[in-house]
Structures are given as structure tokens and as C-alpha cells.
Amino acid sequence: TEDKHPSAATPSGSAMYCWGKNDHAQCGQGHQDNPVKAPERVAVVPLQYALTSIAVGESHACAATADDAVLCWGHNNYGQLGDGTTTNEYESFVLVESQNGTNPPTPAPSPLPTPRPSDTYYGTASITAGYDTTFLLNEYGGVYALGRDSNGELGHTDDSVAHTSTARRVDDRVKHVAKLVTANSAIAGGYDYERATAAITEDGQVWIWPESAFFYSVGSAYFANQRGVVEATGHFSGPVVDVAMSSMHGGGQYHHICGLLVDGRVECWGRNGEGQCGRGDTNPHDVTPEDKYSNVRGLPNASRLEGGMTHLSATLSGACAGN
């Protein structure tokens, strides 16, 4: 997380703890005392909620519950709390609209339907947050987005929408999603955050938005201001189960993307000034025929991938290896 973000943990699944910057009450203690210097329980979330997923943005945080409610609190300048307003919530929490604890149909339809833009959520499987965005992944693999959308951060091409406070479906092509990943981002030279997000589907496809973040990684300034969603699957040699990426607008010097393949190999490409592509050099590895499908060195049989702005680590059968 960037230096303004709070940190959070759920040791028991029912109690959430948070610490760090708290200028917008994003740590959830119901006050703006800043900073919170040690972990404190998030007081705005009642203990009777069983939490299934948590997410923190720059100045807001959210939690999904076992009964399909999504609670958010903190800064709401772009509608990232999802209650239909842009009113900050510093003393309590708000419920994301249509995610107020209503359970999905029982039994669930079989086979599960392909999500459509008009579909209701039917329950949240997980949540993730960007700098000032919030994403909901529903039980059917559909992705919905809230918050700032000045440069395509919410995964669609409608440039008339600067932000949204009611959840909006990401591009129709992004479906049957198994995991969402938001980029570790930072600011440089006065540029704004790129706010990139990736979706990994059940069959190993990778979708990234906004499109500008993807093309910064492959070294193409021509696409640097484009909105929308781009498929990155073809830049990996097989199905992908996890992604780690960094996104930095100031010249794009830290943009890189790494994918964990189903067979345990890790492949990286993009800007590589700190060696974050893990291939024994600091040269850029743009997506060209000679650079595609090159593995990170000395990293067999990985099972999990995590990334920072300029470094990455992977779990290898219970051990940890870093770059």
C-alpha cells in the first residue's frame, strides 16, 4: 500500500483491525485522530458480522459479510462508498446499494448464468479497492465498480462518466471472474495515479483496465491516454491463476505485470529498472516476440504471487522467494 493507505487485518474472521493514516476516518474508529499508530479494532463494524473479505483504498475501506452485505466507510468524494451519494462517512458505515444483506436465490441457478449489465449482484464473493475506487466480485463472476472514473478506472469506455456512486458493471467481456487484483501505485512528477485493475477468469484469461496502464507496461506511449479494457492473456504462455502489477503514471517507469501460471511458472514483462521482472537484468522487457514467455529465474512451482511498486515475492510450497 502507498503511504496514505491504512492497513487492515481480520484475525478471527469477525473482528477487523486497522492502523495507519486516518485523516478521513478510514481506520473505522469513528473519529479522525491521525494517525492510528497501532492496530485497533474497526469499531464501526458490529462484531455480529462474519466478515468474508476486506479492502482498503487511499482514504476509504470496505468489508463484505457472510450474509452478502457490503459495508464501507471513510472518504467518499467520488462515490467509492457506494451508497448513492458523495457524502463522507466518518462516524459509522454505509451499506453499498443493493448489497444490504439480501441473500442470493436458493438454490442458485444451475448452470450459473453469464452476468449481464442489467443483472443484480446476488451476493458478493469478494471486494477489492483501488486508490479511490471499489470493486465487487459477485458469486457468478461478474464485476461491478464504484468511484472515480476520470481515465477509465472503472472498466468501460464511457468518457461522460467522471465518477459513480452506484455500482456499475465492468465491460461485458469481463465475466466468469475468479480473482480481482488492483495495482500498487505511486505518484511521480506531479502526475496522477494510474489506478490499474486486473481480472483473472476461471479459465485463466487476464483482463486489465484502464487500457493506458497496460500499454505503459509494454512501452507504447501512443495508447497512454486510452480508456477501456484490454485482454492480456496472449502475453502469457498459458492460463494464469494470479497477477501482480505496479502502475505509475510519471513516465510509466515502474509499470510491470507478472503472472502466475497454472503450472507454477511466473512470467513478467514491462518496465524493469529495479529488476522487478526477475530475469537477471534491469532492461525493459516490452511485449515483443523475443521477450514473450520468458520465465522469472530460479522460481519453479510458485503457488502465490504478491507485488509492490518495485519488487515482488512468491510463495513456493510454503517458502517465500523475493525479487
C-alpha positions as CSV (number, residue, x, y, z in Angstrom):
1,T,0.0,0.0,0.0
2,E,1.1,3.6,-0.6
3,D,1.9,5.8,2.4
4,K,-1.6,7.2,2.8
5,H,-3.3,3.9,2.9
6,P,-4.5,2.3,6.2
7,S,-3.6,-1.3,6.8
8,A,-6.1,-3.9,7.9
9,A,-6.4,-7.5,9.1
10,T,-9.1,-9.9,10.2
11,P,-7.5,-12.4,12.7
12,S,-10.8,-14.1,13.6
13,G,-13.0,-13.5,10.6
14,S,-15.4,-11.4,12.6
15,A,-13.2,-8.6,14.0
16,M,-11.4,-6.3,11.7
17,Y,-8.3,-4.3,12.8
18,C,-6.8,-1.2,11.1
19,W,-3.9,1.2,11.6
20,G,-2.1,3.9,9.7
21,K,-3.3,7.2,8.2
22,N,-6.8,8.2,9.4
23,D,-7.4,11.7,8.2
24,H,-10.7,10.6,6.7
25,A,-11.6,8.1,9.4
26,Q,-10.6,5.3,7.0
27,C,-9.4,3.2,10.0
28,G,-13.0,2.9,11.1
29,Q,-12.8,4.0,14.8
30,G,-15.5,6.6,14.3
31,H,-13.0,9.6,14.6
32,Q,-10.3,11.3,12.5
33,D,-7.5,11.2,15.1
34,N,-4.5,10.8,12.8
35,P,-2.5,8.6,12.6
36,V,-3.6,5.4,14.3
37,K,-0.2,4.2,15.4
38,A,-1.1,0.6,16.4
39,P,-3.8,-1.9,15.3
40,E,-7.3,-1.0,16.7
41,R,-10.5,-2.9,16.1
42,V,-12.7,-1.3,13.4
43,A,-15.4,-0.1,15.8
44,V,-17.9,0.9,13.0
45,V,-18.3,-2.8,12.0
46,P,-20.5,-4.6,14.5
47,L,-19.0,-7.8,15.9
48,Q,-22.0,-9.9,14.9
49,Y,-21.0,-9.6,11.3
50,A,-19.0,-12.5,9.9
51,L,-16.5,-10.9,7.5
52,T,-15.5,-12.7,4.3
53,S,-13.5,-10.1,2.5
54,I,-11.9,-6.7,3.3
55,A,-10.4,-4.0,1.2
56,V,-8.7,-0.6,1.8
57,G,-8.2,2.3,-0.6
58,E,-6.4,5.6,-0.1
59,S,-8.9,7.0,2.3
60,H,-11.7,4.5,2.5
61,A,-12.3,0.9,3.5
62,C,-14.9,-1.8,3.0
63,A,-15.9,-5.2,4.3
64,A,-18.1,-7.9,2.9
65,T,-20.1,-10.1,5.2
66,A,-21.3,-13.7,5.1
67,D,-24.9,-12.6,4.6
68,D,-24.0,-10.7,1.5
69,A,-23.9,-7.2,2.8
70,V,-21.0,-4.8,1.9
71,L,-20.1,-2.1,4.5
72,C,-17.9,0.9,3.6
73,W,-16.7,4.0,5.5
74,G,-14.3,6.9,5.1
75,H,-13.8,9.3,2.3
76,N,-16.5,9.3,-0.4
77,N,-15.5,12.2,-2.7
78,Y,-16.0,10.0,-5.8
79,G,-18.8,7.8,-4.6
80,Q,-16.5,5.0,-3.7
81,L,-18.6,4.0,-0.7
82,G,-21.4,3.0,-3.0
83,D,-24.4,4.4,-1.1
84,G,-25.6,6.6,-4.0
85,T,-24.0,9.8,-2.6
86,T,-20.7,11.5,-2.3
87,T,-21.1,12.2,1.4
88,N,-18.2,11.2,3.6
89,E,-18.9,8.7,6.4
90,Y,-16.7,9.3,9.4
91,E,-18.7,8.0,12.3
92,S,-20.4,4.8,11.1
93,F,-20.6,2.8,8.0
94,V,-22.9,2.9,4.9
95,L,-24.3,-0.1,3.0
96,V,-23.4,-0.4,-0.6
97,E,-26.7,-0.1,-2.5
98,S,-28.3,-3.5,-3.4
99,Q,-25.7,-5.1,-1.0
100,N,-27.6,-4.7,2.2
101,G,-27.7,-8.4,3.3
102,T,-30.2,-9.9,0.9
103,N,-29.2,-13.5,0.2
104,P,-29.0,-14.8,-3.4
105,P,-31.6,-17.2,-4.7
106,T,-31.7,-20.6,-3.0
107,P,-30.8,-22.9,-4.6
108,A,-28.6,-20.9,-7.0
109,P,-29.5,-21.4,-10.7
110,S,-27.6,-24.2,-12.4
111,P,-25.7,-23.7,-14.6
112,L,-24.8,-20.2,-13.3
113,P,-25.9,-17.5,-15.8
114,T,-23.5,-15.3,-17.6
115,P,-23.7,-11.9,-16.0
116,R,-25.3,-9.1,-18.0
117,P,-25.2,-5.3,-17.3
118,S,-28.8,-5.4,-16.0
119,D,-28.1,-8.3,-13.6
120,T,-28.5,-7.7,-9.9
121,Y,-25.5,-8.6,-7.7
122,Y,-26.9,-11.7,-5.9
123,G,-24.2,-11.5,-3.3
124,T,-20.5,-10.5,-3.1
125,A,-17.8,-13.2,-3.2
126,S,-15.0,-10.7,-2.6
127,I,-14.1,-7.0,-2.7
128,T,-11.0,-5.0,-3.6
129,A,-10.2,-1.3,-3.6
130,G,-8.1,1.0,-5.7
131,Y,-6.9,4.5,-4.8
132,D,-10.4,5.9,-4.9
133,T,-12.3,3.0,-6.4
134,T,-14.2,-0.1,-5.1
135,F,-14.8,-3.3,-7.0
136,L,-17.3,-6.0,-6.1
137,L,-17.0,-9.5,-7.5
138,N,-20.3,-11.3,-7.3
139,E,-21.0,-15.0,-6.8
140,Y,-21.4,-15.5,-10.5
141,G,-18.1,-14.0,-11.6
142,G,-19.5,-10.5,-12.5
143,V,-17.5,-7.4,-11.6
144,Y,-19.1,-4.1,-10.5
145,A,-17.3,-0.8,-9.9
146,L,-17.7,2.3,-7.8
147,G,-15.8,5.6,-7.5
148,R,-13.6,7.7,-9.7
149,D,-13.6,7.1,-13.5
150,S,-11.7,10.0,-15.0
151,N,-9.4,7.8,-17.1
152,G,-11.3,4.5,-17.4
153,E,-10.6,3.2,-13.9
154,L,-14.0,1.5,-13.7
155,G,-13.5,-0.6,-16.8
156,H,-15.7,0.9,-19.5
157,T,-15.3,3.4,-22.4
158,D,-18.0,6.0,-21.5
159,D,-16.0,9.2,-21.1
160,S,-19.1,11.1,-20.0
161,V,-18.9,9.4,-16.5
162,A,-16.3,11.0,-14.2
163,H,-17.4,9.0,-11.2
164,T,-20.2,6.8,-10.0
165,S,-21.7,6.2,-6.5
166,T,-23.9,3.3,-7.6
167,A,-22.2,0.1,-8.7
168,R,-21.7,-0.1,-12.4
169,R,-20.9,-3.3,-14.4
170,V,-17.4,-3.5,-15.8
171,D,-17.1,-4.2,-19.6
172,D,-19.4,-7.1,-20.7
173,R,-16.4,-9.1,-21.9
174,V,-15.1,-9.4,-18.3
175,K,-17.1,-12.4,-16.9
176,H,-16.6,-15.6,-15.0
177,V,-14.0,-13.8,-12.9
178,A,-12.2,-15.8,-10.2
179,K,-10.0,-13.0,-8.8
180,L,-9.5,-9.3,-8.9
181,V,-6.2,-7.5,-8.4
182,T,-5.5,-3.8,-8.0
183,A,-2.1,-2.3,-8.9
184,N,0.3,-1.0,-6.3
185,S,0.6,2.6,-7.5
186,A,2.5,5.8,-6.7
187,I,2.7,9.4,-7.8
188,A,5.7,10.9,-9.6
189,G,6.5,14.3,-11.0
190,G,3.0,15.7,-10.3
191,Y,1.2,13.0,-12.4
192,D,-2.0,11.4,-11.2
193,Y,-2.4,7.7,-10.2
194,E,-3.0,5.2,-12.9
195,R,-5.3,3.1,-10.8
196,A,-5.0,-0.1,-12.8
197,T,-7.0,-3.2,-12.1
198,A,-6.8,-6.8,-13.4
199,A,-9.4,-9.6,-13.5
200,I,-8.4,-13.2,-13.8
201,T,-11.2,-15.5,-15.1
202,E,-11.9,-19.1,-14.2
203,D,-10.2,-20.4,-17.4
204,G,-7.1,-18.3,-16.9
205,Q,-7.8,-15.2,-19.0
206,V,-6.4,-11.9,-17.9
207,W,-8.2,-8.5,-18.5
208,I,-6.7,-5.2,-17.5
209,W,-8.1,-1.7,-17.3
210,P,-7.7,1.2,-18.0
211,E,-6.1,0.3,-21.3
212,S,-3.5,3.1,-20.7
213,A,-2.0,1.1,-17.8
214,F,-1.5,-1.9,-20.0
215,F,0.2,-0.1,-22.8
216,Y,2.5,1.8,-20.4
217,S,3.8,-1.6,-19.4
218,V,4.5,-2.6,-23.0
219,G,6.2,0.6,-23.8
220,S,3.7,2.2,-26.1
221,A,3.1,5.9,-25.3
222,Y,0.6,6.1,-28.2
223,F,-2.0,4.4,-26.1
224,A,-1.2,6.2,-22.9
225,N,-4.4,8.1,-22.6
226,Q,-6.9,5.4,-23.7
227,R,-9.8,4.2,-21.6
228,G,-11.4,0.8,-21.7
229,V,-10.5,-2.8,-21.0
230,V,-7.8,-4.9,-22.8
231,E,-7.2,-8.6,-22.8
232,A,-3.6,-9.5,-21.8
233,T,-4.0,-13.3,-22.0
234,G,-1.9,-13.6,-25.1
235,H,1.1,-12.2,-23.4
236,F,1.4,-15.2,-21.2
237,S,2.3,-18.7,-22.4
238,G,-0.6,-20.4,-20.6
239,P,-3.6,-20.0,-18.3
240,V,-3.0,-17.5,-15.4
241,V,-4.2,-18.0,-11.8
242,D,-2.7,-14.9,-10.2
243,V,-1.3,-11.5,-11.2
244,A,0.9,-8.9,-9.5
245,M,1.4,-5.5,-11.1
246,S,2.6,-2.0,-10.4
247,S,1.2,1.2,-12.1
248,M,2.9,4.6,-12.0
249,H,2.0,7.4,-14.3
250,G,5.0,9.6,-14.1
251,G,6.7,8.4,-17.3
252,G,5.5,4.9,-16.6
253,Q,8.9,3.8,-15.3
254,Y,7.6,1.3,-12.8
255,H,4.8,-0.3,-14.8
256,H,5.2,-4.0,-14.9
257,I,3.0,-7.1,-14.8
258,C,3.8,-10.6,-13.6
259,G,1.5,-13.6,-14.0
260,L,1.5,-16.9,-12.1
261,L,0.7,-19.7,-14.5
262,V,-1.3,-22.8,-13.6
263,D,1.8,-24.9,-13.8
264,G,3.6,-22.8,-11.2
265,R,5.8,-20.7,-13.5
266,V,6.0,-16.9,-13.2
267,E,6.3,-14.7,-16.3
268,C,6.9,-10.9,-16.1
269,W,7.1,-8.1,-18.6
270,G,7.2,-4.3,-18.6
271,R,9.5,-1.7,-17.1
272,N,12.3,-3.3,-15.2
273,G,14.6,-0.5,-13.8
274,E,14.7,-2.2,-10.4
275,G,15.0,-5.7,-11.8
276,Q,11.3,-6.4,-10.9
277,C,10.9,-8.6,-14.0
278,G,13.2,-11.1,-12.3
279,R,15.2,-12.1,-15.4
280,G,18.7,-11.2,-14.3
281,D,18.9,-7.7,-15.7
282,T,17.4,-4.2,-15.5
283,N,16.5,-3.8,-19.1
284,P,12.9,-3.1,-20.1
285,H,11.0,-6.3,-21.2
286,D,8.4,-5.0,-23.5
287,V,6.0,-7.4,-25.2
288,T,7.9,-8.3,-28.3
289,P,8.3,-11.7,-29.9
290,E,11.7,-12.2,-28.3
291,D,10.6,-11.2,-24.8
292,K,7.3,-13.0,-24.6
293,Y,7.0,-16.1,-22.4
294,S,10.3,-15.5,-20.5
295,N,10.2,-17.0,-17.0
296,V,11.4,-15.4,-13.8
297,R,14.7,-17.0,-13.0
298,G,15.0,-19.6,-10.2
299,L,11.3,-19.6,-9.3
300,P,9.7,-23.0,-10.0
301,N,6.4,-24.2,-8.7
302,A,5.1,-21.0,-7.2
303,S,1.7,-21.0,-5.5
304,R,1.1,-17.4,-4.8
305,L,2.3,-14.0,-6.1
306,E,2.4,-10.6,-4.4
307,G,3.9,-7.4,-5.7
308,G,4.9,-4.0,-4.6
309,M,5.7,-0.9,-6.7
310,T,9.3,-2.1,-7.5
311,H,9.5,-5.6,-6.1
312,L,7.7,-8.9,-6.0
313,S,7.6,-12.1,-3.9
314,A,6.2,-15.5,-4.4
315,T,5.3,-18.5,-2.2
316,L,6.9,-21.7,-3.1
317,S,5.3,-24.7,-1.4
318,G,5.3,-22.8,2.0
319,A,8.6,-20.9,1.4
320,C,9.0,-17.4,0.2
321,A,11.2,-16.1,-2.6
322,G,11.5,-12.5,-3.5
323,N,12.7,-10.2,-6.3
